[in-house]
Amino acid sequence: MDFQFFSNNQFINPMEFMIPTVNSQNVVCKNHSLLYMNELKKYTLWAIDMFDSTTKFPTGISSGSIYDTGNFDGCVSVHLPESLGFSGQHCMAHFGMRPLKTTSNATFSYEYKEIYNLTFWDKVAIYDADPRKNTRRDIYMSYCIPSSCTNRDLQNSLQKNIEHVSKNRPFTLDVVVDDKNCQTETERSFSNGGKIFLGIVIFIILLEVICTLYHLLTQLNGAKYFEFSDGVHDILRAFSFSHTITKLTKVSRKENGLESMDGMKVLSTLFVIMGHRIIYTTPAPISNPIFIEETYEHLWAAFFLIGGMVVDTFFTLSGFLACYYILREIQRTNGKVNLAIIYLHRIVRFTLLYAVVLGFYMTIFVHLGDGPFWRERVEDEQERCIENWWTNLLYINNYVNVDKNCLFHTWYLASDMQFFIFVPILASMMWKKPKIGIIGCIALILISMVIHFMVIYLNEEVPFLLLYLDSRFSRDPVNAPGYRRVHIPGHMRATPYFIGVLAAYVKFKYRKAECKIHNWIKNLFWLLFFVIIFGIYITGMYFYSPTEDKNYIVRALFGTSLHFLWGIAIAWFIIATSEGYGELFTWLLSGRIWNILSKLTLTTYLCHPSIQLYSVAILRYPTYAGFFNLHYFATADIVLAYLVGFLVSMVFEAPIMELEKILLRKDRPKPTHNNIGLTETPTAMCDAKEN
C-alpha cells in the first residue's frame, strides 16, 4: 500500500487522500492518523476495517448519484483499547465542483446520441440551470478517521489536498465537513426533559393498564360490587384500552348523507402520506435520480407534483364540517349554544395530542437510530422543535420562524385553527342574520384572493409549492420555492376553507327546503367538477416547464384561481354526495372501514412524517427509485401510519376526549345524535367519537 501517482508535476501519495488527517494541524489527530496509516501498511485488522469503510472514488456522478456513504457501521464499530485513545469515526465530506468554462449554447436531451459529444462540464452547467434536475457538481464522500479528529480537522486537511489536485484543471473544488456529518458509536444520554417525558408516557400507559383491568373486572358476572360510583367509574373507564378499542372500531352513525365524508378524509390522508413520501425520498441518496428527473416530462406526474392541492380538500372539508355542526347545534338549542365550550373543545382536541408528538420529537426520537444522515436529519428536527415548540402550540408556526419550522407539515393545523376562530361567529350570524353572515364569509374569501394575487405578483413568487430536486429544496423542505410566502401563510390558504363554510350553510338551508336540482343542472355541475380538477393538474404542469416565461400576472391569476376553483369543486362534491346526486361516489366513500379509519385522521396526520423521516435518516446506501419501490414505500407508510395513529389515539387522544366529555357533561345538553354536541365539533382532521 505504499504507492504514489503523478499529478501536476508532483508525486502524490493516495493514502493522504484516503487518510487526509495525517496532515492535520491538530497534533493528537495527526498522531492517531499516522498510527492508522502505519497499521494499515501492516494489514492490521482495525486499520483495514477503517480503510474499507472509506470512500475510494464515487461512481455514478454523471448520472446524479452524488452520495458515497462508505461503510458507516463498519467504521463506527471499530473500538480500540483506551490506551490508544480513539475509535472509528464516520465523516461525510461535501465537495463542490465549479466548472471554469462551458459551451454557452449547450442544450440537454434524454436522447444520448444528441449529447454524447458534450463535455461533462456542459452537463453540469445545464443541470445547474434546471431545478428539476439533481445537481452533478456536488459530491458527498465518506471517510473513516480517528475519533480524536474534528470535522474542521478533516475539512482543512481535505482542502489542502484538493488545492494540489485542482491546479490547472477546468474546474475548482471546495469542501465542507459539517459537524452533524461526523459520528461515532456513542450512547446518547437522555436529557432531563427526555426523562420527564418518558416518565409521563410510562405513567399514562401503566394507569391505562390498571384502568383496563378494572373495566374488564366490572364486566364479569357478579363483579358489580367492584364498581365505583358513576362519576369515578366513567373516569376510570375513559382510560380503559378495551373501552377505547370498542369506541374506535364501532361505526359512528351519521345523518343527512354525510357518510361519504369519511372516505374523503381517508383518501385525502392517503394522498398526503404519498406526497410526503416523495418529499422525503427525492432528497435522500438515490442511485438513479434520472428516474425522478424524467417524471417532470410526463403529464401523469401532475398528480404528485401538484399534490399540495389535496390540502385544499382538507380545508374545504374542515370549514364545511365545523360550520355545519355548529349550525345544527345552534338550531337544536334555539340559538343558545355556548361558543366558549366550542373553542375550548377545539383547543383541547388539538393541543394535548400535539404536545405529545412535539415531546416525542424533542426528546425520544433522536435516540431511536443512527446512520450517516441521522444527525443531519433528526437532530436538526429536534433542535428546531426545542427552539420553536411554542410557535406550534400557539398555532402561529405558519407565520413565526418559518425558516426553522418544527414539524413542517403542521402548518396546516395552525391555519385550520386560525380559520376556525371565525366559524362560530359566522355560524351565529348566519343563524340570526343570514345576509350579514354570508356577506362576511364572502368578504373573507375575496380578501384572501386579493392578498394571494398581490403576494405572488409583487414578490414575483411561484403560483403554488413547486417540488424540485435542486439544493434549495433537497436539503430542507422549508426552502422549497413558494413554501414560506405562498404555501403556508393562513391568508394564502383561507379561500377553500370559507368556501366550505358557505357550502355548509347551503347544505343546512337546502336540507330544510327539501328542493331538488334538475338533472341537466346536476350533470353540468359534475362536468364542471371534472374539468376543474383535471384542468388544474394539467395546466399546473406548465409552471414546472423551463420554457415558462415567468409572467407574474399569469402566475398570480393561476395561483389565486386554483384555490378558489378547487374549493368550489370540493364543495359541490360534498353537497352532491350528501344529497344523493353522486350515488356511485357515495357508495364508494361510505362504509365501515372508511368510518373507522377516519377517526384516526388527526393522529395519522401528525405521526406519519416521523415514520418517513426515520426511514430516510437510517439509510446507509443510496436506494433505487422506481414505480414499484415508491409504491412499496408509500404502502408501508400508510399501513404503519395508521397503526401508529391507532396506538397514539388509543393511549392519548381517545382518553383525553372521553375525559373532556365527562368533565363538561353537566354544562351541556344531551346531543340529539352521536355526532352532534358542544364538545363534538368535527373537522377534516378530527371526527367526533361516540359516547
C-alpha positions as CSV (number, residue, x, y, z in Angstrom):
1,M,0.0,0.0,0.0
2,D,3.0,2.2,-0.4
3,F,2.4,3.7,-3.8
4,Q,2.1,7.1,-5.5
5,F,0.6,8.8,-8.5
6,F,1.8,11.7,-10.6
7,S,-0.2,15.0,-10.8
8,N,0.8,18.5,-11.8
9,N,4.5,17.5,-11.8
10,Q,4.2,16.3,-8.2
11,F,4.2,12.8,-6.8
12,I,1.1,12.4,-4.5
13,N,0.6,9.6,-2.0
14,P,-3.1,8.4,-2.4
15,M,-3.0,7.4,1.2
16,E,-3.1,11.1,2.0
17,F,-6.4,11.3,0.2
18,M,-7.8,8.2,1.9
19,I,-6.5,9.4,5.3
20,P,-6.3,13.1,4.9
21,T,-5.9,13.9,8.6
22,V,-2.3,12.7,8.5
23,N,-1.6,16.4,7.6
24,S,-3.8,17.8,10.3
25,Q,-2.6,20.7,12.5
26,N,-4.3,19.0,15.4
27,V,-1.3,17.1,17.0
28,V,-3.4,14.4,18.6
29,C,-5.4,13.9,15.4
30,K,-2.3,13.8,13.3
31,N,-0.5,11.2,15.6
32,H,-3.6,8.9,15.6
33,S,-3.9,9.2,11.8
34,L,-0.2,8.4,11.3
35,L,-0.7,5.3,13.6
36,Y,-3.7,4.4,11.5
37,M,-1.6,4.7,8.3
38,N,1.3,2.7,9.7
39,E,-1.0,-0.1,10.9
40,L,-2.7,-0.1,7.5
41,K,0.6,-0.9,5.9
42,K,0.9,-3.9,8.3
43,Y,-2.7,-5.0,7.3
44,T,-3.8,-4.8,10.9
45,L,-7.5,-5.7,11.1
46,W,-8.8,-2.5,12.7
47,A,-6.9,-0.3,10.2
48,I,-8.1,-2.4,7.3
49,D,-11.7,-2.1,8.6
50,M,-11.4,1.7,8.8
51,F,-9.9,1.9,5.4
52,D,-12.5,-0.5,4.0
53,S,-15.2,1.9,5.3
54,T,-13.8,4.9,3.5
55,T,-14.8,6.1,0.0
56,K,-12.2,5.3,-2.6
57,F,-13.8,7.0,-5.6
58,P,-17.5,7.7,-6.1
59,T,-19.4,6.2,-9.1
60,G,-22.5,7.4,-10.9
61,I,-21.7,11.1,-10.5
62,S,-22.7,11.8,-14.2
63,S,-26.0,10.0,-13.5
64,G,-26.7,12.1,-10.5
65,S,-25.8,9.6,-7.8
66,I,-23.8,12.0,-5.7
67,Y,-23.6,10.2,-2.4
68,D,-21.0,7.6,-1.4
69,T,-21.6,6.8,2.2
70,G,-18.8,4.2,2.6
71,N,-19.5,1.7,5.3
72,F,-21.0,3.5,8.3
73,D,-21.5,0.5,10.5
74,G,-18.1,-0.9,9.7
75,C,-16.4,2.4,10.7
76,V,-18.2,3.2,13.9
77,S,-17.8,-0.4,15.1
78,V,-14.0,0.0,15.3
79,H,-13.3,0.1,19.1
80,L,-9.7,0.2,20.2
81,P,-8.2,-0.1,23.7
82,E,-8.4,3.1,25.8
83,S,-4.6,3.2,25.7
84,L,-4.7,4.2,22.0
85,G,-7.2,6.9,22.8
86,F,-9.5,6.8,19.8
87,S,-12.1,4.7,17.9
88,G,-13.6,4.8,14.4
89,Q,-15.4,8.0,13.3
90,H,-17.5,8.2,10.2
91,C,-17.5,11.6,8.5
92,M,-19.1,12.7,5.2
93,A,-17.5,15.5,3.3
94,H,-19.3,17.7,0.7
95,F,-17.2,18.5,-2.3
96,G,-18.4,21.3,-4.6
97,M,-17.1,21.4,-8.2
98,R,-17.3,24.6,-10.2
99,P,-16.6,24.3,-14.0
100,L,-14.4,27.2,-15.3
101,K,-15.7,27.0,-18.9
102,T,-18.7,25.6,-20.6
103,T,-20.3,25.6,-24.1
104,S,-22.7,28.6,-23.8
105,N,-25.3,27.2,-26.3
106,A,-25.3,23.7,-25.0
107,T,-28.7,22.1,-24.5
108,F,-29.7,18.8,-23.0
109,S,-31.7,15.9,-24.3
110,Y,-32.6,12.5,-23.0
111,E,-31.5,11.1,-26.4
112,Y,-27.9,10.2,-25.6
113,K,-26.8,10.3,-29.3
114,E,-27.7,14.0,-29.3
115,I,-25.5,14.9,-26.3
116,Y,-22.6,12.3,-26.3
117,N,-20.2,14.9,-27.7
118,L,-20.8,17.5,-24.9
119,T,-18.3,17.9,-22.1
120,F,-19.1,16.8,-18.6
121,W,-18.9,20.4,-17.6
122,D,-21.6,21.3,-20.1
123,K,-23.9,18.8,-18.4
124,V,-23.0,20.2,-15.0
125,A,-23.9,23.7,-16.2
126,I,-27.2,22.6,-17.9
127,Y,-28.3,20.7,-14.8
128,D,-27.5,23.7,-12.6
129,A,-29.8,25.8,-14.6
130,D,-32.7,23.4,-14.3
131,P,-34.1,22.9,-10.8
132,R,-35.9,19.8,-12.0
133,K,-32.6,18.1,-12.2
134,N,-30.3,16.7,-9.5
135,T,-27.0,18.6,-9.3
136,R,-23.9,17.0,-10.8
137,R,-21.5,19.4,-9.2
138,D,-21.8,18.3,-5.6
139,I,-20.3,15.1,-4.4
140,Y,-20.5,13.5,-0.9
141,M,-17.6,11.2,0.1
142,S,-17.2,9.4,3.4
143,Y,-14.1,9.0,5.5
144,C,-13.4,6.8,8.4
145,I,-10.9,8.7,10.6
146,P,-9.8,8.6,14.3
147,S,-12.4,10.0,16.7
148,S,-9.8,12.4,18.1
149,C,-10.1,14.4,14.8
150,T,-12.8,17.0,14.5
151,N,-14.9,17.9,11.4
152,R,-12.7,21.0,11.0
153,D,-9.5,18.9,11.0
154,L,-10.9,16.8,8.2
155,Q,-12.1,19.8,6.3
156,N,-8.8,21.7,6.5
157,S,-6.8,18.6,5.5
158,L,-9.0,17.9,2.5
159,Q,-8.9,21.5,1.4
160,K,-5.1,21.4,1.3
161,N,-5.1,18.2,-0.7
162,I,-7.6,19.4,-3.3
163,E,-5.7,22.6,-3.8
164,H,-2.9,20.5,-5.4
165,V,-5.4,18.4,-7.4
166,S,-7.4,21.2,-8.9
167,K,-4.4,23.3,-10.1
168,N,-4.6,23.8,-13.9
169,R,-7.9,21.9,-14.1
170,P,-11.1,23.0,-15.9
171,F,-12.8,23.2,-12.5
172,T,-12.4,24.4,-9.0
173,L,-13.0,22.4,-5.8
174,D,-14.1,23.3,-2.4
175,V,-15.0,21.1,0.6
176,V,-17.2,21.4,3.6
177,V,-17.5,18.9,6.5
178,D,-20.4,19.7,8.8
179,D,-20.3,18.8,12.5
180,K,-23.5,16.8,12.1
181,N,-22.0,14.7,9.4
182,C,-19.4,13.2,11.8
183,Q,-20.5,10.4,14.1
184,T,-19.1,7.8,16.4
185,E,-20.8,4.9,18.2
186,T,-21.5,6.6,21.4
187,E,-24.6,6.3,23.5
188,R,-26.7,9.5,23.8
189,S,-27.7,10.3,27.3
190,F,-31.3,11.3,28.0
191,S,-31.9,14.9,28.9
192,N,-33.9,15.8,32.0
193,G,-36.7,16.7,29.7
194,G,-36.5,13.4,28.0
195,K,-36.6,11.5,31.3
196,I,-39.7,13.5,32.4
197,F,-41.5,12.9,29.1
198,L,-40.7,9.2,29.1
199,G,-41.8,9.0,32.7
200,I,-45.1,10.7,31.9
201,V,-45.7,8.3,29.0
202,I,-44.9,5.2,31.1
203,F,-47.2,6.5,33.9
204,I,-50.1,7.0,31.5
205,I,-49.7,3.6,30.0
206,L,-49.5,1.9,33.5
207,L,-52.6,3.9,34.5
208,E,-54.4,2.7,31.4
209,V,-53.4,-0.9,32.1
210,I,-54.8,-0.6,35.6
211,C,-58.0,1.0,34.4
212,T,-58.3,-1.7,31.7
213,L,-58.1,-4.4,34.3
214,Y,-60.7,-2.6,36.4
215,H,-63.0,-2.1,33.5
216,L,-62.7,-5.8,32.5
217,L,-63.3,-6.9,36.0
218,T,-66.6,-4.9,36.2
219,Q,-67.8,-6.6,33.1
220,L,-67.7,-10.0,34.8
221,N,-70.9,-11.5,36.0
222,G,-71.3,-11.0,39.7
223,A,-68.5,-8.5,39.9
224,K,-70.6,-5.3,40.1
225,Y,-69.5,-4.8,43.7
226,F,-66.1,-3.8,42.4
227,E,-67.6,-0.9,40.5
228,F,-67.2,2.7,41.8
229,S,-69.8,5.4,41.7
230,D,-70.9,6.6,38.3
231,G,-68.6,9.6,38.1
232,V,-65.5,7.7,39.2
233,H,-66.4,4.7,37.1
234,D,-66.7,6.8,34.0
235,I,-63.4,8.5,34.5
236,L,-61.6,5.1,35.1
237,R,-63.4,3.6,32.1
238,A,-62.2,6.5,29.9
239,F,-58.6,5.2,30.4
240,S,-59.5,1.6,29.6
241,F,-58.0,0.1,26.5
242,S,-60.9,-2.2,25.9
243,H,-63.4,0.7,26.1
244,T,-61.3,2.8,23.8
245,I,-60.9,0.0,21.2
246,T,-64.6,-0.6,21.2
247,K,-65.2,3.1,20.5
248,L,-62.6,3.3,17.8
249,T,-63.9,0.2,16.0
250,K,-67.6,1.0,16.3
251,V,-69.3,2.6,13.3
252,S,-70.5,6.1,14.2
253,R,-73.9,6.8,12.8
254,K,-74.1,10.0,10.7
255,E,-77.2,11.8,9.4
256,N,-78.0,13.9,6.3
257,G,-75.9,11.8,3.9
258,L,-72.5,12.8,5.3
259,E,-71.2,9.2,5.4
260,S,-69.1,9.9,2.3
261,M,-67.1,12.5,4.3
262,D,-65.3,9.5,6.0
263,G,-64.0,8.2,2.7
264,M,-63.0,11.7,1.5
265,K,-60.9,12.3,4.7
266,V,-59.2,8.9,4.4
267,L,-58.4,9.2,0.7
268,S,-57.1,12.8,1.2
269,T,-54.9,11.5,4.1
270,L,-53.5,8.7,1.8
271,F,-52.6,11.3,-0.8
272,V,-50.9,13.5,1.8
273,I,-48.9,10.5,3.0
274,M,-47.8,9.6,-0.5
275,G,-46.9,13.2,-1.3
276,H,-44.8,13.4,1.8
277,R,-43.1,10.1,0.9
278,I,-41.9,11.8,-2.3
279,I,-40.8,14.9,-0.4
280,Y,-38.7,12.7,1.9
281,T,-37.4,10.3,-0.7
282,T,-36.3,12.6,-3.5
283,P,-33.6,14.4,-1.5
284,A,-32.4,11.2,0.1
285,P,-29.5,9.3,-1.6
286,I,-30.8,7.8,-4.8
287,S,-28.7,5.7,-7.2
288,N,-30.8,6.6,-10.2
289,P,-32.2,10.2,-9.8
290,I,-32.8,10.3,-13.6
291,F,-36.0,8.3,-12.8
292,I,-37.3,11.3,-10.8
293,E,-35.9,13.8,-13.3
294,E,-37.8,12.2,-16.2
295,T,-41.1,12.3,-14.3
296,Y,-41.3,16.1,-14.8
297,E,-41.6,15.4,-18.6
298,H,-44.8,13.4,-18.1
299,L,-48.3,14.7,-17.6
300,W,-49.3,11.9,-15.2
301,A,-46.7,13.3,-12.7
302,A,-49.1,16.2,-12.1
303,F,-51.0,14.2,-9.5
304,F,-47.8,14.1,-7.4
305,L,-46.1,17.3,-8.3
306,I,-49.2,19.4,-7.7
307,G,-50.3,17.1,-4.9
308,G,-50.4,20.1,-2.5
309,M,-53.9,20.7,-3.8
310,V,-55.2,17.8,-1.7
311,V,-54.7,20.1,1.3
312,D,-57.4,22.4,-0.1
313,T,-59.7,19.4,0.1
314,F,-59.0,19.2,3.8
315,F,-59.6,22.9,4.2
316,T,-62.9,22.7,2.4
317,L,-64.0,19.7,4.4
318,S,-62.9,21.3,7.6
319,G,-64.7,24.5,7.0
320,F,-67.8,22.6,6.0
321,L,-67.9,20.2,8.9
322,A,-67.1,22.8,11.5
323,C,-69.8,25.3,10.3
324,Y,-72.4,22.6,9.6
325,Y,-72.3,21.0,13.0
326,I,-72.3,24.4,14.8
327,L,-75.4,25.4,12.8
328,R,-77.1,22.1,13.8
329,E,-76.2,22.7,17.4
330,I,-77.5,26.3,17.2
331,Q,-80.7,25.0,15.7
332,R,-81.1,22.3,18.4
333,T,-80.5,24.7,21.2
334,N,-82.6,27.5,19.6
335,G,-79.6,29.8,19.4
336,K,-78.3,29.2,23.0
337,V,-75.1,27.5,22.1
338,N,-72.1,28.1,24.3
339,L,-69.4,29.3,21.9
340,A,-66.8,29.2,24.7
341,I,-67.1,25.5,25.0
342,I,-66.8,25.0,21.2
343,Y,-63.5,26.9,21.3
344,L,-62.3,25.1,24.4
345,H,-63.1,21.7,22.7
346,R,-61.0,22.6,19.7
347,I,-58.0,23.7,21.7
348,V,-58.1,20.6,23.9
349,R,-58.8,18.3,20.9
350,F,-55.7,19.5,19.0
351,T,-53.3,20.8,21.6
352,L,-52.8,18.0,24.1
353,L,-52.2,15.4,21.4
354,Y,-50.0,17.9,19.5
355,A,-47.9,18.4,22.7
356,V,-47.3,14.6,22.9
357,V,-46.0,14.5,19.4
358,L,-43.8,17.5,19.9
359,G,-42.4,16.0,23.1
360,F,-41.5,12.8,21.2
361,Y,-39.6,14.8,18.6
362,M,-37.8,16.9,21.3
363,T,-36.7,14.0,23.5
364,I,-37.2,10.4,22.3
365,F,-36.9,10.4,18.6
366,V,-33.2,11.1,18.4
367,H,-32.3,8.0,20.5
368,L,-34.1,5.6,18.1
369,G,-31.5,5.2,15.4
370,D,-28.3,6.3,13.7
371,G,-26.7,6.5,10.3
372,P,-24.7,8.8,8.0
373,F,-27.7,11.1,7.7
374,W,-29.2,10.7,11.2
375,R,-27.8,13.7,12.9
376,E,-28.3,15.9,9.9
377,R,-32.0,15.0,9.6
378,V,-33.2,14.0,13.0
379,E,-31.0,16.2,15.2
380,D,-31.9,19.2,13.1
381,E,-35.6,18.5,13.6
382,Q,-35.1,18.0,17.3
383,E,-33.2,21.4,17.6
384,R,-35.9,23.2,15.7
385,C,-38.6,21.7,17.9
386,I,-36.7,22.6,21.1
387,E,-36.3,26.2,19.8
388,N,-39.8,26.7,18.3
389,W,-42.2,24.3,20.0
390,W,-44.1,27.3,21.4
391,T,-45.0,28.6,17.9
392,N,-46.6,25.2,17.3
393,L,-48.7,25.2,20.5
394,L,-49.7,28.8,19.9
395,Y,-50.7,27.8,16.3
396,I,-48.5,30.6,14.7
397,N,-45.8,28.4,13.2
398,N,-47.1,29.3,9.7
399,Y,-46.0,32.9,10.4
400,V,-43.3,32.9,13.0
401,N,-39.8,31.4,12.5
402,V,-41.0,29.6,9.3
403,D,-37.4,29.1,8.2
404,K,-36.9,26.8,11.2
405,N,-40.2,25.0,11.2
406,C,-40.6,22.2,13.7
407,L,-42.8,19.5,12.0
408,F,-43.0,21.3,8.7
409,H,-46.4,19.6,7.9
410,T,-48.1,21.1,10.9
411,W,-48.5,24.5,9.3
412,Y,-51.9,23.0,8.3
413,L,-53.0,22.8,11.9
414,A,-52.0,26.4,12.5
415,S,-54.0,27.6,9.5
416,D,-57.0,25.4,10.4
417,M,-57.0,26.8,14.0
418,Q,-56.7,30.4,12.8
419,F,-59.7,29.9,10.3
420,F,-61.8,28.2,13.0
421,I,-61.8,31.3,15.1
422,F,-64.2,32.9,12.6
423,V,-66.5,29.9,12.2
424,P,-68.7,30.0,15.4
425,I,-69.1,33.8,14.8
426,L,-70.0,33.3,11.2
427,A,-72.4,30.4,12.0
428,S,-74.1,32.5,14.7
429,M,-74.5,35.4,12.2
430,M,-75.9,33.0,9.6
431,W,-78.5,31.8,12.0
432,K,-79.5,35.2,13.3
433,K,-78.9,37.5,10.3
434,P,-78.1,35.2,7.3
435,K,-77.3,38.1,4.9
436,I,-74.7,39.6,7.2
437,G,-73.2,36.1,7.8
438,I,-73.0,35.3,4.1
439,I,-71.6,38.7,3.2
440,G,-68.9,38.3,6.0
441,C,-67.9,34.9,4.7
442,I,-67.7,36.1,1.1
443,A,-65.7,39.1,2.2
444,L,-63.1,36.8,3.8
445,I,-62.9,34.8,0.6
446,L,-62.4,37.9,-1.5
447,I,-59.8,39.4,0.9
448,S,-57.8,36.2,0.8
449,M,-57.9,36.1,-3.0
450,V,-56.8,39.7,-3.4
451,I,-53.9,39.2,-0.9
452,H,-53.0,36.0,-2.7
453,F,-52.8,37.8,-6.0
454,M,-50.7,40.7,-4.7
455,V,-48.2,38.5,-2.8
456,I,-47.4,36.4,-5.9
457,Y,-47.3,39.4,-8.2
458,L,-45.4,41.9,-6.1
459,N,-42.9,39.3,-4.8
460,E,-42.5,37.6,-8.1
461,E,-43.4,34.3,-6.5
462,V,-44.4,30.9,-7.8
463,P,-48.2,30.2,-8.1
464,F,-48.0,27.2,-5.8
465,L,-45.5,25.0,-3.9
466,L,-43.0,23.6,-6.5
467,L,-41.4,20.3,-5.7
468,Y,-37.9,20.4,-7.1
469,L,-34.8,18.2,-6.9
470,D,-32.3,21.1,-6.6
471,S,-30.5,22.0,-3.4
472,R,-32.9,24.7,-2.4
473,F,-35.4,22.0,-1.6
474,S,-33.5,18.8,-1.3
475,R,-31.7,19.5,2.0
476,D,-34.7,21.2,3.7
477,P,-38.4,21.3,2.7
478,V,-38.9,24.8,4.1
479,N,-36.5,26.1,1.4
480,A,-38.8,24.9,-1.4
481,P,-39.9,27.6,-3.8
482,G,-43.1,29.1,-2.6
483,Y,-43.2,27.3,0.8
484,R,-42.8,30.3,3.0
485,R,-44.8,33.0,1.2
486,V,-47.3,31.1,-0.8
487,H,-47.9,27.6,0.7
488,I,-48.2,28.0,4.4
489,P,-49.5,31.5,5.4
490,G,-53.1,31.4,6.5
491,H,-54.1,34.4,4.4
492,M,-52.9,32.5,1.3
493,R,-55.0,29.4,2.1
494,A,-58.2,30.8,3.5
495,T,-60.3,30.7,0.3
496,P,-61.3,27.0,0.2
497,Y,-61.9,26.9,3.9
498,F,-64.5,29.6,3.8
499,I,-66.0,28.2,0.6
500,G,-66.6,25.1,2.8
501,V,-68.2,27.3,5.4
502,L,-70.6,28.7,2.7
503,A,-71.3,25.2,1.5
504,A,-72.3,24.2,5.0
505,Y,-74.9,27.0,5.1
506,V,-76.2,25.9,1.6
507,K,-76.4,22.3,2.8
508,F,-78.1,23.4,6.0
509,K,-80.7,25.5,4.2
510,Y,-81.0,23.1,1.3
511,R,-81.9,20.2,3.7
512,K,-84.6,22.3,5.3
513,A,-86.0,23.5,1.9
514,E,-86.1,19.9,0.6
515,C,-85.9,21.1,-3.0
516,K,-84.4,19.1,-5.9
517,I,-81.9,20.0,-8.6
518,H,-82.8,19.4,-12.2
519,N,-80.9,16.6,-13.9
520,W,-79.3,18.9,-16.5
521,I,-78.0,21.2,-13.8
522,K,-76.7,18.2,-11.8
523,N,-74.9,16.9,-14.9
524,L,-73.5,20.3,-15.8
525,F,-72.1,20.6,-12.2
526,W,-70.4,17.2,-12.4
527,L,-68.9,18.1,-15.8
528,L,-67.5,21.3,-14.3
529,F,-66.2,19.4,-11.3
530,F,-64.1,17.1,-13.5
531,V,-63.0,19.9,-15.8
532,I,-61.8,21.9,-12.8
533,I,-59.9,19.0,-11.1
534,F,-58.2,17.8,-14.2
535,G,-57.7,21.3,-15.6
536,I,-55.8,22.4,-12.6
537,Y,-53.5,19.4,-12.7
538,I,-52.9,19.7,-16.4
539,T,-52.3,23.5,-16.6
540,G,-50.3,23.4,-13.3
541,M,-47.5,21.4,-15.0
542,Y,-46.8,24.4,-17.2
543,F,-45.2,26.2,-14.3
544,Y,-42.6,23.3,-14.0
545,S,-41.5,23.9,-17.6
546,P,-38.1,25.6,-18.1
547,T,-39.7,27.4,-21.0
548,E,-42.3,29.1,-18.8
549,D,-42.0,32.9,-19.5
550,K,-42.5,33.8,-15.8
551,N,-45.3,36.2,-16.5
552,Y,-46.2,37.1,-12.9
553,I,-49.7,38.3,-13.7
554,V,-50.4,34.9,-15.1
555,R,-48.8,33.3,-12.1
556,A,-50.8,35.4,-9.7
557,L,-54.1,34.7,-11.6
558,F,-53.5,31.0,-11.6
559,G,-52.3,30.8,-8.0
560,T,-55.4,32.8,-6.9
561,S,-58.0,31.0,-9.0
562,L,-56.8,27.4,-8.4
563,H,-57.6,27.5,-4.7
564,F,-61.0,29.1,-5.4
565,L,-61.9,26.7,-8.1
566,W,-60.7,23.7,-6.2
567,G,-62.8,24.8,-3.2
568,I,-65.9,25.2,-5.4
569,A,-65.4,21.7,-6.9
570,I,-65.0,20.0,-3.5
571,A,-67.9,22.0,-2.1
572,W,-70.1,20.6,-4.9
573,F,-68.8,17.1,-4.3
574,I,-69.8,17.3,-0.6
575,I,-73.3,18.6,-1.3
576,A,-73.9,16.3,-4.2
577,T,-72.8,13.1,-2.5
578,S,-74.7,14.0,0.7
579,E,-77.9,14.8,-1.2
580,G,-78.0,11.8,-3.5
581,Y,-76.6,13.3,-6.7
582,G,-73.5,11.2,-6.7
583,E,-74.7,7.7,-5.8
584,L,-71.5,5.9,-7.1
585,F,-69.2,8.2,-5.1
586,T,-71.4,7.9,-2.0
587,W,-71.3,4.1,-2.3
588,L,-67.6,4.1,-2.8
589,L,-66.8,6.5,0.1
590,S,-69.2,5.1,2.6
591,G,-68.6,2.0,4.7
592,R,-67.3,0.6,7.9
593,I,-63.6,0.7,7.0
594,W,-63.8,4.4,6.0
595,N,-65.6,5.3,9.2
596,I,-63.1,3.6,11.4
597,L,-60.0,5.0,9.6
598,S,-61.5,8.5,9.5
599,K,-61.4,8.5,13.4
600,L,-57.6,8.2,13.1
601,T,-57.1,11.1,10.7
602,L,-55.6,13.5,13.2
603,T,-53.2,11.1,14.8
604,T,-52.2,9.6,11.5
605,Y,-51.5,13.1,10.0
606,L,-49.4,14.1,13.0
607,C,-47.4,10.9,13.2
608,H,-46.8,9.7,9.6
609,P,-43.8,12.1,8.9
610,S,-41.8,10.6,11.8
611,I,-42.0,7.2,10.0
612,Q,-40.9,8.7,6.7
613,L,-38.1,10.8,8.3
614,Y,-36.9,7.7,10.2
615,S,-36.7,5.6,7.0
616,V,-34.5,8.1,5.2
617,A,-32.4,9.1,8.2
618,I,-31.2,5.5,8.8
619,L,-30.2,4.9,5.2
620,R,-26.7,3.5,4.8
621,Y,-26.6,3.4,1.0
622,P,-28.4,5.0,-2.0
623,T,-31.7,3.5,-2.8
624,Y,-33.1,2.6,-6.2
625,A,-36.0,4.7,-7.3
626,G,-38.8,3.2,-9.4
627,F,-42.6,2.9,-9.6
628,F,-42.6,-0.3,-7.6
629,N,-40.2,1.0,-4.9
630,L,-42.1,4.2,-4.4
631,H,-45.5,2.5,-4.2
632,Y,-43.9,-0.1,-1.9
633,F,-42.6,2.6,0.5
634,A,-45.9,4.5,0.3
635,T,-47.9,1.4,1.1
636,A,-45.7,0.7,4.1
637,D,-46.0,4.3,5.2
638,I,-49.8,4.1,5.1
639,V,-50.0,0.8,7.0
640,L,-47.5,1.9,9.6
641,A,-49.0,5.4,9.9
642,Y,-52.5,4.1,10.6
643,L,-51.1,1.5,13.0
644,V,-49.1,4.2,14.9
645,G,-52.1,6.5,14.7
646,F,-54.3,3.8,16.2
647,L,-51.9,3.3,19.1
648,V,-51.4,7.0,19.8
649,S,-55.2,7.6,19.6
650,M,-55.8,4.7,22.0
651,V,-53.2,5.8,24.5
652,F,-53.6,9.6,24.4
653,E,-56.3,11.1,22.1
654,A,-59.4,9.0,23.0
655,P,-58.9,9.1,26.8
656,I,-58.5,12.9,26.6
657,M,-61.6,13.3,24.6
658,E,-63.6,11.0,26.8
659,L,-62.4,12.8,29.9
660,E,-63.4,16.1,28.4
661,K,-66.9,14.9,27.8
662,I,-67.2,13.7,31.4
663,L,-66.0,17.0,32.8
664,L,-68.3,19.1,30.6
665,R,-71.3,16.7,30.9
666,K,-73.1,18.9,33.4
667,D,-72.7,22.0,31.3
668,R,-74.0,20.6,28.0
669,P,-77.4,19.4,26.9
670,K,-77.6,15.8,25.6
671,P,-77.0,15.7,21.8
672,T,-79.7,14.5,19.5
673,H,-77.4,12.0,17.9
674,N,-73.9,10.7,18.2
675,N,-72.1,13.2,16.0
676,I,-73.6,16.5,17.3
677,G,-72.7,18.1,20.6
678,L,-70.9,21.1,22.0
679,T,-67.8,19.0,22.6
680,E,-68.2,17.1,19.3
681,T,-67.5,19.6,16.5
682,P,-65.6,17.6,13.9
683,T,-63.3,18.9,11.2
684,A,-61.5,17.3,8.3
685,M,-58.7,16.3,10.8
686,C,-60.9,15.1,13.6
687,D,-64.0,13.1,13.7
688,A,-66.5,13.0,16.6
689,K,-66.5,9.8,18.6
690,E,-69.4,8.1,20.2
691,N,-70.2,8.2,23.9
